[in-house]
Amino acid sequence: MGKPLDNKHIQVLQKMFEESGALAFGKQSIIAYSQKAKDILAQTQLNDEAKKSILALIAKMEKLEH
């Protein structure tokens, strides 16, 4: 709430996110929206270099842990 968190509080919050299912939901959403973005990208008129750059960004987002 606007105050810096120490490691203990960070660990407690991480555990809460995991146990509540929020973390799994977020990861599933990233995968679903990534696929949707790939499908849309395939239909665009962008050149191959632009598509390759966007796909690299999508892949990077899919691998984010926290």
C-alpha positions, -999 to 999 in steps of 0.1 A, spaced: 0 0 0 27 24 -10 52 11 15 83 -9 6 80 -46 13 107 -67 29 115 -102 17 92 -118 42 62 -99 30 70 -105 -6 72 -143 1 38 -141 19 22 -123 -11 37 -147 -36 23 -177 -16 -11 -160 -15 -11 -155 -53 -1 -191 -59 -26 -206 -34 -55 -185 -46 -50 -197 -82 -43 -162 -94 -9 -171 -107 -21 -201 -127 -50 -180 -141 -25 -153 -152 -3 -179 -168 -32 -195 -187 -44 -160 -198 -9 -152 -212 -9 -184 -232 -44 -179 -245 -38 -142 -255 -5 -151 -270 -21 -176 -293 -48 -151 -302 -21 -125 -310 -2 -151 -332 -34 -159 -351 -41 -122 -357 -5 -116 -367 -6 -144 -393 -35 -126 -410 -17 -92 -412 1 -77 -442 33 -70 -421 66 -80 -436 84 -111 -423 109 -91 -403 82 -73 -384 63 -105 -378 95 -121 -365 101 -93 -341 66 -94 -327 67 -132 -324 100 -128 -304 83 -104 -281 53 -127 -276 77 -156 -268 95 -134 -242 62 -126 -225 52 -163 -224 84 -171 -205 80 -144 -178 79 -159 -144 73 -128 -122 
